[in-house]
Each structure stands twice: as structure tokens, then as C-alpha cells.
Amino acid sequence: MPKPENIEPHKWEKGQSGNPKGRPRKYVSQLTEIGYKKSEINDTIQSMMAMTLDELKEVWENPKATILEKTVANAMKKSLEKGTLYSLETLLSRVYGQPKQETHTDVRIIDKFDFDE
């Protein structure tokens, strides 16, 4: 059990946030804020997902690439470097939607309810 004297110095001040910068913004939100249409974003993601690693590297290093292309390339690059598919999953679900998820529910209908039992 933690001791109160050890907790006091680490308590938040009233009105202080434990996460002052908040959750990182999503790629699409950032891009729509600077003027890109969602259809442009989806088209770019779709075409860049078909690129090879060398093509993706060319986009990233190209000084004439758009912010949209660089942002998508950066998200893909980060996923590959970290060995995680999170950014790629986010981009794919943005274009193609979430995969269908099946659920199974058993429903029993009771015609009568006997309170004496």
C-alpha cells in the first residue's frame, strides 16, 4: 500500500492536466485542417500503399512532394521502422473501412415467467 507522504509530492495541482499536450492529432485531421479534401487524402493513401519501399523513399526525399504525400510517406515509414502496423492499419481503414467483425448472440425468449419457482 502506498504511503500518503510519498504520494503528496506527486499529486496534480488543481486545474493541472496530467497530459498537457493531449493525444496526438490524427493524420487526416491535420491534413483536412490545412485544406486537403478527404477524397484527395484517400486517393493518395491508396496509390502510395501500392508503392515499393524505393518508391516510397523517393517520395519522402523529393523536395517537390506535397505535404500530403510526405505525411502519408512518413506514417508508412514510421510503421516500418517501429515494426508495427498501427499507422498502416489506420491509413488502410481510412481508405477501405474497417473489416467486418462477426458477433454471435444467443437470445432466449421467455413466454411466461412464474414467480412461484
DSSP file (Angstrom, degrees, kcal/mol; ACC not computed):
  #  RESIDUE AA STRUCTURE BP1 BP2  ACC     N-H-->O    O-->H-N    N-H-->O    O-->H-N    TCO  KAPPA ALPHA  PHI   PSI    X-CA   Y-CA   Z-CA
    1    1 A M              0   0    0      0, 0.0     2,-0.0     0, 0.0     0, 0.0   0.000 360.0 360.0 360.0 129.9    0.0    0.0    0.0
    2    2 A P        -     0   0    0      0, 0.0     3,-0.0     0, 0.0     5,-0.0  -0.345 360.0-120.2 -67.0 146.9    1.5    3.4   -0.9
    3    3 A K    >>  -     0   0    0      1,-0.1     3,-1.5    -2,-0.0     4,-1.1  -0.716  13.4-131.6 -87.6 135.9    2.3    5.8    1.9
    4    4 A P  H 3> S+     0   0    0      0, 0.0     4,-2.2     0, 0.0     3,-0.4   0.838 106.5  59.5 -55.6 -35.4    0.5    9.1    1.8
    5    5 A E  H 34 S+     0   0    0      1,-0.2    -2,-0.0     2,-0.2     0, 0.0   0.769 105.9  49.1 -67.8 -22.7    3.7   11.0    2.4
    6    6 A N  H <4 S+     0   0    0     -3,-1.5    -1,-0.2     2,-0.1     4,-0.2   0.723 112.4  48.1 -84.0 -22.8    5.1    9.5   -0.8
    7    7 A I  H >< S+     0   0    0     -4,-1.1     3,-1.9    -3,-0.4     4,-0.4   0.875  95.4  71.3 -84.2 -40.7    2.0   10.4   -2.8
    8    8 A E  G >< S+     0   0    0     -4,-2.2     3,-1.5     1,-0.3    -1,-0.1   0.849  93.8  52.8 -49.4 -48.0    1.6   14.1   -1.8
    9    9 A P  G 3  S+     0   0    0      0, 0.0    -1,-0.3     0, 0.0    -2,-0.1   0.721 111.8  48.4 -64.8 -16.1    4.6   15.5   -3.7
   10   10 A H  G <  S+     0   0    0     -3,-1.9    -2,-0.2    -4,-0.2    -3,-0.1   0.369  82.5 117.5-105.7   4.7    3.4   13.9   -6.9
   11   11 A K    <   -     0   0    0     -3,-1.5     2,-0.2    -4,-0.4    -3,-0.0  -0.398  70.0-108.2 -71.4 148.9   -0.3   15.0   -6.9
   12   12 A W        -     0   0    0      1,-0.1     2,-0.1    -2,-0.1    -1,-0.1  -0.498  32.5-114.2 -72.8 144.5   -1.5   17.2   -9.7
   13   13 A E    >   -     0   0    0     -2,-0.2     3,-2.3     1,-0.1     2,-0.1  -0.453  48.4 -82.1 -70.6 154.5   -2.2   20.8   -8.8
   14   14 A K  T 3  S+     0   0    0      1,-0.3    -1,-0.1    -2,-0.1     3,-0.1  -0.410 120.3  13.5 -60.7 128.2   -5.9   21.8   -9.1
   15   15 A G  T 3  S+     0   0    0      1,-0.3     2,-0.3    -2,-0.1    -1,-0.3   0.401  97.7 128.4  85.4  -2.0   -6.7   22.5  -12.7
   16   16 A Q    <   -     0   0    0     -3,-2.3     2,-0.3     2,-0.0    -1,-0.3  -0.692  54.1-133.3 -89.2 137.8   -3.4   21.0  -13.9
   17   17 A S        -     0   0    0     -2,-0.3    -4,-0.1     1,-0.1     4,-0.0  -0.668   5.3-147.3 -90.3 144.2   -3.6   18.4  -16.7
   18   18 A G  S    S+     0   0    0     -2,-0.3    -1,-0.1     1,-0.3    -2,-0.0   0.586 102.1  35.9 -80.1 -11.4   -1.7   15.1  -16.5
   19   19 A N  S >  S+     0   0    0      1,-0.1     3,-1.1     2,-0.0    -1,-0.3  -0.617  71.3 174.7-139.8  75.4   -1.3   15.2  -20.2
   20   20 A P  T 3  S+     0   0    0      0, 0.0    -1,-0.1     0, 0.0    -2,-0.1   0.785  80.4  45.8 -61.2 -31.5   -0.8   18.8  -21.2
   21   21 A K  T 3  S-     0   0    0      1,-0.2    -2,-0.0    -4,-0.0     0, 0.0   0.661 100.6-151.6 -85.2 -15.1   -0.2   18.2  -24.9
   22   22 A G    <   -     0   0    0     -3,-1.1    -1,-0.2     2,-0.1     3,-0.1  -0.093  41.2 -26.9  73.9-176.0   -3.1   15.8  -25.2
   23   23 A R  S    S-     0   0    0      1,-0.1     3,-0.1    -4,-0.1    -4,-0.0  -0.459  78.6 -98.7 -69.9 140.9   -3.5   12.9  -27.6
   24   24 A P        -     0   0    0      0, 0.0    -1,-0.1     0, 0.0     2,-0.1  -0.317  44.5-104.6 -60.1 144.0   -1.5   13.3  -30.9
   25   25 A R        -     0   0    0      1,-0.1     2,-0.1    -3,-0.1    -3,-0.0  -0.363  34.9-111.0 -68.4 147.7   -3.6   14.5  -33.8
   26   26 A K     >  -     0   0    0      1,-0.1     4,-2.1    -3,-0.1     5,-0.2  -0.488  24.2-117.3 -78.2 152.8   -4.6   12.0  -36.4
   27   27 A Y  H  > S+     0   0    0      1,-0.2     4,-2.4     2,-0.2     5,-0.2   0.906 112.8  50.4 -57.3 -45.9   -3.1   12.4  -39.9
   28   28 A V  H  > S+     0   0    0      1,-0.2     4,-2.7     2,-0.2     5,-0.2   0.893 108.7  52.2 -64.0 -39.7   -6.4   13.0  -41.7
   29   29 A S  H  > S+     0   0    0      1,-0.2     4,-1.7     2,-0.2    -1,-0.2   0.916 110.6  48.3 -61.6 -43.1   -7.4   15.7  -39.2
   30   30 A Q  H  X S+     0   0    0     -4,-2.1     4,-1.0     1,-0.2    -2,-0.2   0.913 114.0  46.4 -63.2 -42.2   -4.1   17.5  -39.7
   31   31 A L  H  <>S+     0   0    0     -4,-2.4     5,-2.1     1,-0.2     3,-0.3   0.880 110.9  50.0 -71.9 -38.3   -4.4   17.3  -43.5
   32   32 A T  H ><5S+     0   0    0     -4,-2.7     3,-1.1     1,-0.2    -1,-0.2   0.843 105.5  59.5 -69.1 -30.9   -8.0   18.5  -43.7
   33   33 A E  H 3<5S+     0   0    0     -4,-1.7    -1,-0.2     1,-0.2    -2,-0.2   0.833 104.7  49.1 -64.4 -31.6   -7.2   21.4  -41.5
   34   34 A I  T 3<5S-     0   0    0     -4,-1.0    -1,-0.2    -3,-0.3    -2,-0.2   0.371 131.7 -88.4 -93.9   7.4   -4.6   22.7  -44.0
   35   35 A G  T < 5S+     0   0    0     -3,-1.1     2,-0.2     1,-0.3    -3,-0.2   0.433  77.3 137.5 113.5  -1.3   -7.1   22.4  -46.9
   36   36 A Y      < -     0   0    0     -5,-2.1    -1,-0.3    -8,-0.1     2,-0.2  -0.547  49.4-126.2 -78.4 143.9   -6.9   18.9  -48.4
   37   37 A K     >  -     0   0    0     -2,-0.2     4,-2.1     1,-0.1     3,-0.3  -0.578  18.5-120.3 -83.5 151.4  -10.2   17.2  -49.3
   38   38 A K  H  > S+     0   0    0      1,-0.2     4,-2.7    -2,-0.2     5,-0.2   0.855 114.3  56.0 -61.4 -34.2  -10.9   13.7  -47.8
   39   39 A S  H  > S+     0   0    0      2,-0.2     4,-2.4     1,-0.2    -1,-0.2   0.886 107.2  49.4 -66.0 -37.2  -11.2   12.3  -51.3
   40   40 A E  H  > S+     0   0    0     -3,-0.3     4,-2.4     2,-0.2    -2,-0.2   0.913 111.9  49.0 -64.9 -42.2   -7.6   13.6  -52.2
   41   41 A I  H  X S+     0   0    0     -4,-2.1     4,-2.6     2,-0.2     5,-0.2   0.943 112.3  47.3 -62.8 -48.2   -6.3   12.1  -49.0
   42   42 A N  H  X S+     0   0    0     -4,-2.7     4,-2.6     1,-0.2    -2,-0.2   0.909 112.2  49.6 -60.9 -43.6   -7.9    8.7  -49.7
   43   43 A D  H  X S+     0   0    0     -4,-2.4     4,-2.3     2,-0.2    -1,-0.2   0.906 112.4  47.9 -62.7 -42.0   -6.7    8.7  -53.3
   44   44 A T  H  X S+     0   0    0     -4,-2.4     4,-2.5     2,-0.2     5,-0.2   0.925 112.4  48.1 -66.1 -44.5   -3.1    9.5  -52.2
   45   45 A I  H  X S+     0   0    0     -4,-2.6     4,-2.0     1,-0.2    -2,-0.2   0.933 111.8  50.8 -60.2 -45.3   -3.1    6.8  -49.5
   46   46 A Q  H  X S+     0   0    0     -4,-2.6     4,-0.5    -5,-0.2    -2,-0.2   0.916 113.5  43.4 -61.0 -44.6   -4.5    4.3  -51.9
   47   47 A S  H >< S+     0   0    0     -4,-2.3     3,-0.7     1,-0.2    -1,-0.2   0.870 114.1  50.3 -71.2 -35.1   -1.8    5.0  -54.5
   48   48 A M  H >< S+     0   0    0     -4,-2.5     3,-1.4     1,-0.2    -1,-0.2   0.774  99.3  64.9 -76.0 -24.3    1.0    5.1  -52.0
   49   49 A M  H 3< S+     0   0    0     -4,-2.0    -1,-0.2     1,-0.3    -2,-0.2   0.742 100.1  54.2 -66.6 -21.3    0.1    1.8  -50.4
   50   50 A A  T << S+     0   0    0     -3,-0.7    -1,-0.3    -4,-0.5    -2,-0.2   0.450  89.2 107.6 -90.5  -0.8    0.9    0.2  -53.7
   51   51 A M    <   -     0   0    0     -3,-1.4     2,-0.1    -4,-0.1    -3,-0.0  -0.393  69.2-121.9 -78.8 153.5    4.4    1.7  -53.8
   52   52 A T     >  -     0   0    0     -2,-0.1     4,-2.4     1,-0.1     5,-0.2  -0.392  34.2-102.1 -79.9 169.4    7.6   -0.2  -53.3
   53   53 A L  H  > S+     0   0    0      1,-0.2     4,-2.2     2,-0.2     5,-0.1   0.878 124.0  52.5 -62.0 -37.4   10.0    0.8  -50.5
   54   54 A D  H  > S+     0   0    0      2,-0.2     4,-2.0     1,-0.2    -1,-0.2   0.908 109.9  47.9 -65.6 -41.2   12.3    2.5  -53.0
   55   55 A E  H  > S+     0   0    0      2,-0.2     4,-2.0     1,-0.2    -2,-0.2   0.900 111.4  50.9 -64.7 -40.3    9.4    4.5  -54.5
   56   56 A L  H  X S+     0   0    0     -4,-2.4     4,-2.3     1,-0.2    -2,-0.2   0.893 108.8  51.5 -63.5 -40.6    8.3    5.5  -51.0
   57   57 A K  H  X S+     0   0    0     -4,-2.2     4,-2.3     1,-0.2    -1,-0.2   0.887 107.0  53.9 -63.7 -39.7   11.8    6.7  -50.2
   58   58 A E  H  X S+     0   0    0     -4,-2.0     4,-1.3     2,-0.2    -2,-0.2   0.910 108.8  48.7 -61.1 -42.7   11.8    8.8  -53.4
   59   59 A V  H  < S+     0   0    0     -4,-2.0     3,-0.5     1,-0.2     6,-0.2   0.940 111.7  49.3 -61.5 -47.2    8.6   10.5  -52.3
   60   60 A W  H  < S+     0   0    0     -4,-2.3    -2,-0.2     1,-0.2    -1,-0.2   0.879 116.5  41.4 -61.0 -39.4   10.0   11.2  -48.8
   61   61 A E  H  < S+     0   0    0     -4,-2.3    -1,-0.2    -5,-0.1    -2,-0.2   0.594  89.2 105.6 -86.3 -11.2   13.2   12.6  -50.2
   62   62 A N    ><  -     0   0    0     -4,-1.3     3,-1.4    -3,-0.5     8,-0.0  -0.584  57.4-157.6 -74.5 116.7   11.6   14.6  -53.1
   63   63 A P  T 3  S+     0   0    0      0, 0.0    -1,-0.2     0, 0.0    -4,-0.0   0.703  92.8  55.7 -67.4 -17.3   11.6   18.3  -52.2
   64   64 A K  T 3  S+     0   0    0      2,-0.0    -2,-0.1    -3,-0.0    -5,-0.1   0.444  80.3 116.6 -94.0  -0.4    8.7   18.9  -54.6
   65   65 A A  S <  S-     0   0    0     -3,-1.4    -6,-0.0    -6,-0.2    -5,-0.0  -0.382  70.8-110.4 -67.0 146.7    6.4   16.3  -52.9
   66   66 A T     >  -     0   0    0      1,-0.1     4,-2.5    -2,-0.1     5,-0.2  -0.256  22.7-110.3 -72.9 164.1    3.3   17.7  -51.4
   67   67 A I  H  > S+     0   0    0      1,-0.2     4,-2.7     2,-0.2     5,-0.2   0.891 120.9  55.2 -59.6 -39.4    2.6   17.9  -47.7
   68   68 A L  H  > S+     0   0    0      2,-0.2     4,-2.3     1,-0.2     5,-0.2   0.939 109.2  45.1 -59.7 -49.1    0.0   15.2  -48.2
   69   69 A E  H  > S+     0   0    0      1,-0.2     4,-2.6     2,-0.2    -2,-0.2   0.908 114.9  48.2 -63.0 -42.3    2.5   12.8  -49.9
   70   70 A K  H  X S+     0   0    0     -4,-2.5     4,-2.6     2,-0.2    -1,-0.2   0.887 111.0  50.9 -66.9 -38.2    5.2   13.5  -47.3
   71   71 A T  H  X S+     0   0    0     -4,-2.7     4,-2.2     2,-0.2    -2,-0.2   0.929 113.8  43.6 -65.5 -45.0    2.7   12.9  -44.4
   72   72 A V  H  X S+     0   0    0     -4,-2.3     4,-2.2     2,-0.2    -2,-0.2   0.920 114.8  49.8 -66.0 -43.7    1.5    9.6  -45.8
   73   73 A A  H  X S+     0   0    0     -4,-2.6     4,-2.6    -5,-0.2    -2,-0.2   0.900 110.7  50.7 -61.4 -40.4    5.1    8.5  -46.6
   74   74 A N  H  X S+     0   0    0     -4,-2.6     4,-2.8     2,-0.2    -1,-0.2   0.909 109.0  50.6 -64.7 -42.7    6.2    9.5  -43.1
   75   75 A A  H  X S+     0   0    0     -4,-2.2     4,-1.9     1,-0.2    -1,-0.2   0.913 113.9  45.0 -61.4 -42.3    3.3    7.5  -41.5
   76   76 A M  H  X S+     0   0    0     -4,-2.2     4,-2.1     2,-0.2    -2,-0.2   0.908 112.8  51.0 -68.2 -41.3    4.3    4.4  -43.6
   77   77 A K  H  X S+     0   0    0     -4,-2.6     4,-2.6     1,-0.2    -2,-0.2   0.916 109.1  51.0 -61.9 -45.0    8.0    4.9  -42.8
   78   78 A K  H  X S+     0   0    0     -4,-2.8     4,-2.6     1,-0.2     6,-0.3   0.910 109.5  50.9 -60.4 -43.2    7.3    5.1  -39.1
   79   79 A S  H  X>S+     0   0    0     -4,-1.9     5,-1.7     1,-0.2     4,-1.1   0.919 112.2  46.2 -61.1 -43.3    5.3    1.9  -39.1
   80   80 A L  H  <5S+     0   0    0     -4,-2.1    -1,-0.2     2,-0.2    -2,-0.2   0.896 113.6  48.4 -68.3 -39.3    8.0    0.1  -41.0
   81   81 A E  H  <5S+     0   0    0     -4,-2.6    -2,-0.2     1,-0.2    -1,-0.2   0.900 115.3  44.0 -66.9 -40.7   10.8    1.4  -38.7
   82   82 A K  H  <5S-     0   0    0     -4,-2.6    -1,-0.2    -5,-0.2    -2,-0.2   0.655 106.3-126.5 -79.0 -14.9    8.9    0.5  -35.5
   83   83 A G  T  <5S+     0   0    0     -4,-1.1     2,-0.3     1,-0.3    -3,-0.2   0.779  70.8 120.6  73.1  25.5    7.9   -2.9  -36.8
   84   84 A T      < -     0   0    0     -5,-1.7    -1,-0.3    -6,-0.3     4,-0.2  -0.877  58.7-149.8-120.9 154.2    4.2   -2.1  -36.1
   85   85 A L     >  +     0   0    0     -2,-0.3     4,-3.4     1,-0.1     5,-0.3   0.305  67.4 107.5-102.3   8.3    1.3   -1.9  -38.4
   86   86 A Y  H  > S+     0   0    0      1,-0.2     4,-2.4     2,-0.2     5,-0.2   0.927  83.0  40.5 -56.3 -52.7   -0.6    0.7  -36.4
   87   87 A S  H  > S+     0   0    0      1,-0.2     4,-2.4     2,-0.2    -1,-0.2   0.897 117.5  49.3 -65.1 -39.1   -0.1    3.6  -38.8
   88   88 A L  H  > S+     0   0    0     -4,-0.2     4,-2.9     2,-0.2     5,-0.2   0.914 110.7  50.2 -65.9 -41.4   -0.6    1.4  -41.9
   89   89 A E  H  X S+     0   0    0     -4,-3.4     4,-2.9     2,-0.2     5,-0.2   0.911 110.3  50.9 -60.4 -42.3   -3.8    0.0  -40.3
   90   90 A T  H  X S+     0   0    0     -4,-2.4     4,-1.4    -5,-0.3    -2,-0.2   0.926 112.9  45.1 -61.7 -45.3   -5.1    3.5  -39.7
   91   91 A L  H  X S+     0   0    0     -4,-2.4     4,-1.6     2,-0.2    -2,-0.2   0.919 114.7  48.1 -66.0 -43.7   -4.4    4.5  -43.3
   92   92 A L  H  X>S+     0   0    0     -4,-2.9     4,-3.3     1,-0.2     5,-0.5   0.913 111.1  49.3 -64.5 -42.6   -5.9    1.4  -44.7
   93   93 A S  H  X5S+     0   0    0     -4,-2.9     4,-1.2     1,-0.2    -1,-0.2   0.807 106.7  58.6 -68.3 -25.9   -9.1    1.6  -42.6
   94   94 A R  H  <5S+     0   0    0     -4,-1.4    -1,-0.2    -5,-0.2    -2,-0.2   0.902 117.9  30.2 -64.9 -41.6   -9.3    5.3  -43.7
   95   95 A V  H  <5S+     0   0    0     -4,-1.6    -2,-0.2    -3,-0.1    -3,-0.1   0.916 136.2  23.4 -84.7 -47.2   -9.5    4.2  -47.4
   96   96 A Y  H  <5S-     0   0    0     -4,-3.3    -3,-0.2     1,-0.2    -2,-0.2   0.542 103.1-123.7-103.0  -8.6  -11.2    0.8  -47.3
   97   97 A G     << -     0   0    0     -4,-1.2    -1,-0.2    -5,-0.5    -3,-0.1  -0.067  43.9 -48.8  85.7 167.7  -13.1    0.9  -44.0
   98   98 A Q        -     0   0    0     -5,-0.1     3,-0.1     1,-0.1     2,-0.0  -0.461  64.7-105.1 -72.7 145.4  -12.9   -1.4  -41.0
   99   99 A P        -     0   0    0      0, 0.0    -1,-0.1     0, 0.0     2,-0.1  -0.377  45.9 -91.6 -67.1 152.4  -13.1   -5.1  -41.7
  100  100 A K        -     0   0    0     -3,-0.1     2,-0.5     1,-0.0    -3,-0.0  -0.394  39.5-154.7 -65.0 138.8  -16.4   -6.8  -40.8
  101  101 A Q        -     0   0    0     -2,-0.1     2,-0.3    -3,-0.1    -1,-0.0  -0.974   6.1-145.4-118.8 125.9  -16.5   -8.2  -37.4
  102  102 A E        -     0   0    0     -2,-0.5     2,-0.3     2,-0.0    -2,-0.0  -0.680  15.4-173.3 -91.2 141.9  -18.8  -11.0  -36.6
  103  103 A T        -     0   0    0     -2,-0.3     2,-0.5     2,-0.0    -2,-0.0  -0.945  12.8-145.9-128.3 154.7  -20.5  -11.4  -33.3
  104  104 A H        -     0   0    0     -2,-0.3     2,-0.4     2,-0.0    -2,-0.0  -0.982  16.7-178.5-123.8 129.5  -22.7  -14.2  -32.0
  105  105 A T        -     0   0    0     -2,-0.5     2,-0.5     2,-0.0    -2,-0.0  -0.992  15.4-152.6-130.2 131.5  -25.6  -13.6  -29.7
  106  106 A D        -     0   0    0     -2,-0.4     2,-0.5     2,-0.0    -2,-0.0  -0.900  16.5-172.1-100.4 127.1  -27.9  -16.2  -28.1
  107  107 A V        -     0   0    0     -2,-0.5     2,-0.5     2,-0.0    -2,-0.0  -0.978   6.3-167.2-122.3 128.1  -31.3  -14.9  -27.3
  108  108 A R        -     0   0    0     -2,-0.5     2,-0.6     2,-0.0    -2,-0.0  -0.959   9.8-151.3-114.0 130.3  -33.9  -16.8  -25.4
  109  109 A I        -     0   0    0     -2,-0.5     2,-0.6     0, 0.0    -2,-0.0  -0.880   6.5-153.4-102.1 126.4  -37.5  -15.6  -25.3
  110  110 A I        -     0   0    0     -2,-0.6     3,-0.1     1,-0.2    -2,-0.0  -0.880   8.0-169.1-102.4 121.4  -39.4  -16.5  -22.3
  111  111 A D  S    S+     0   0    0     -2,-0.6     2,-0.3     1,-0.2    -1,-0.2   0.915  73.6  18.0 -74.6 -43.3  -43.2  -16.7  -22.8
  112  112 A K        -     0   0    0      2,-0.0     2,-0.5     0, 0.0    -1,-0.2  -0.906  62.7-151.9-127.6 153.3  -44.2  -16.9  -19.2
  113  113 A F        -     0   0    0     -2,-0.3     2,-0.7    -3,-0.1     3,-0.1  -0.978  10.6-156.7-126.5 120.5  -42.5  -16.0  -16.0
  114  114 A D    >   -     0   0    0     -2,-0.5     3,-0.9     1,-0.1    -2,-0.0  -0.854   6.2-168.1-101.5 113.3  -43.5  -18.0  -13.0
  115  115 A F  T 3  S+     0   0    0     -2,-0.7    -1,-0.1     1,-0.2     0, 0.0   0.655  81.8  67.8 -73.0 -15.9  -42.8  -16.1   -9.8
  116  116 A D  T 3         0   0    0      1,-0.2    -1,-0.2    -3,-0.1    -2,-0.0   0.701 360.0 360.0 -79.5 -17.9  -43.5  -19.2   -7.6
  117  117 A E    <         0   0    0     -3,-0.9    -1,-0.2     0, 0.0    -2,-0.1   0.478 360.0 360.0 -76.9 360.0  -40.5  -21.1   -8.9
